[in-house]
Amino acid sequence: MNKTMRSLLLASLLVSPLALTACKKEAPVANQAAEAKALVAPAKDDDAGWKAYLPAVVQENMGTITNNPFLYYLPPESDPEFAAKYERQVDAAKLAMARGVQKGNLLAFGSPASAKMAELIEIAFKEVPPDTMKGVRILFIGEAADNPRVQAALSPTGAEYVFVEAK
């Protein structure tokens, strides 16, 4: 039995440096692939492009959140049904905020119509009591010009706010 244990120990010592060397070689390749995969926002009227872009940005900004994120999306303002879709999203967001959002969740808001999404956020969070969203991450994907409005609307909630400029 002693001989077998020694053999196993010796074998594990020989294999370990090889495994570590292999891991070290793969890490830079993985980092290069991540760096090469920079996300670029689609054109303002590319609805399908935005529907693919937003989940990718959300995935990159999950941080320590393990729950499925909640994504609020508005289509381009050129959409013939934009006004109706906007109203439905406002109602859905207001209802969700009234019910409350539990710690450990991520809410993501993004749209090629950044100013309208910022307006939606201001309306949806207007009635949220102060400091009731601690432990919740809120992600806004939009234009830098709309960031201060969104930040001001979300600040009282106590949520962690993350802004990603869509560019």
C-alpha positions in Angstrom: 0.0 0.0 0.0 2.9 2.4 0.8 4.4 1.8 -2.6 1.1 2.6 -4.3 0.6 5.8 -2.4 4.2 6.9 -3.2 3.6 6.2 -6.9 0.4 8.2 -6.9 2.0 11.1 -5.1 4.9 11.1 -7.5 2.6 10.9 -10.5 0.6 13.9 -9.2 3.7 15.9 -8.6 4.8 15.3 -12.2 1.4 16.1 -13.7 0.8 19.3 -11.6 3.6 21.5 -13.2 2.3 20.5 -16.7 -1.2 21.3 -15.8 -0.2 24.7 -14.3 1.9 25.4 -17.4 -1.0 24.7 -19.7 -3.3 27.0 -17.6 -0.8 29.8 -17.8 -0.6 29.5 -21.6 -4.3 29.6 -22.0 -5.0 32.6 -19.8 -3.4 35.2 -22.1 -5.3 33.8 -25.1 -8.6 34.1 -23.2 -7.8 37.7 -22.2 -6.9 38.6 -25.8 -10.2 37.2 -27.0 -12.1 39.2 -24.4 -10.3 42.4 -25.3 -11.0 41.8 -29.0 -14.7 41.4 -28.3 -15.4 45.1 -27.6 -19.1 45.8 -28.0 -20.2 48.5 -30.4 -23.8 49.9 -30.3 -25.7 49.4 -33.5 -27.2 52.1 -35.6 -30.2 54.0 -34.0 -32.8 52.4 -36.3 -31.4 48.8 -36.1 -34.0 47.2 -33.8 -32.6 43.7 -34.3 -29.1 44.9 -33.6 -30.1 46.5 -30.4 -32.0 43.4 -29.3 -28.7 41.5 -29.6 -26.4 44.2 -28.3 -28.3 44.9 -25.0 -28.2 41.4 -23.6 -24.4 41.2 -24.4 -23.8 44.5 -22.5 -25.9 43.2 -19.6 -24.0 40.0 -19.4 -20.7 41.9 -19.2 -22.0 44.0 -16.3 -23.6 41.3 -14.2 -20.8 41.5 -11.6 -21.7 39.4 -8.6 -25.4 39.2 -9.6 -26.4 35.5 -10.1 -30.2 36.0 -10.6 -31.6 36.4 -14.1 -31.6 40.2 -15.0 -34.7 42.1 -15.9 -34.3 44.0 -19.1 -36.4 47.0 -20.1 -36.1 47.9 -23.8 -37.6 50.6 -26.0 -37.4 50.2 -29.8 -36.1 53.0 -32.1 -38.4 56.1 -32.1 -38.9 55.4 -35.8 -41.0 52.3 -34.9 -44.6 53.1 -35.8 -45.8 51.7 -32.5 -43.2 53.5 -30.4 -45.7 55.5 -28.3 -47.7 52.5 -27.4 -44.6 50.4 -26.6 -43.2 53.2 -24.5 -46.5 53.5 -22.4 -46.5 49.7 -21.9 -42.9 49.8 -20.6 -43.6 52.7 -18.3 -46.5 50.8 -16.9 -44.5 47.6 -16.5 -41.6 49.4 -14.8 -43.8 51.4 -12.5 -45.7 48.2 -11.4 -42.4 46.4 -10.8 -41.0 49.2 -8.7 -44.3 49.4 -6.7 -44.0 45.7 -5.9 -40.4 46.1 -4.9 -37.2 44.6 -6.2 -35.2 42.2 -4.0 -31.6 42.4 -3.2 -29.4 40.5 -5.6 -31.3 41.5 -8.7 -30.2 43.5 -11.8 -32.5 45.8 -13.7 -31.2 46.9 -17.1 -32.6 49.8 -19.1 -31.4 50.3 -22.6 -32.6 51.7 -25.9 -31.5 53.5 -29.1 -34.1 56.1 -27.8 -31.8 57.0 -24.8 -33.7 60.2 -23.8 -37.0 58.4 -23.7 -35.5 55.6 -21.7 -34.1 58.2 -19.2 -37.6 59.7 -19.0 -39.1 56.2 -18.4 -36.6 55.7 -15.5 -37.5 59.0 -14.0 -41.2 58.1 -14.0 -40.8 54.5 -12.9 -38.6 55.4 -9.9 -40.4 58.6 -8.8 -42.4 56.8 -6.1 -39.7 54.4 -4.9 -39.1 55.1 -1.2 -35.5 56.1 -0.3 -32.9 53.4 0.4 -35.3 50.5 -0.4 -33.2 49.1 -3.2 -29.9 48.5 -1.5 -28.2 45.4 -3.0 -29.9 45.9 -6.3 -27.8 46.8 -9.4 -29.4 49.1 -12.0 -27.7 49.3 -15.4 -28.5 52.1 -17.8 -27.2 51.7 -21.4 -27.6 55.0 -23.3 -26.1 58.3 -24.2 -23.8 60.1 -21.8 -26.0 63.2 -22.0 -28.8 61.2 -20.3 -26.6 59.8 -17.5 -27.0 62.7 -15.0 -30.8 62.5 -15.2 -30.9 58.8 -14.6 -28.3 59.1 -11.8 -30.4 61.8 -10.1 -33.5 59.7 -10.4 -31.9 56.5 -9.0 -29.7 58.0 -6.3 -32.4 58.1 -3.5 -33.2 54.4 -4.0 -29.9 53.2 -2.6 -29.3 50.9 -5.6 -25.9 50.4 -7.2 -26.0 52.4 -10.4 -23.9 51.4 -13.4 -23.8 53.5 -16.6 -22.6 52.1 -19.9 -22.4 54.5 -22.8 -23.9 53.1 -26.0 -21.2 54.0 -28.6 
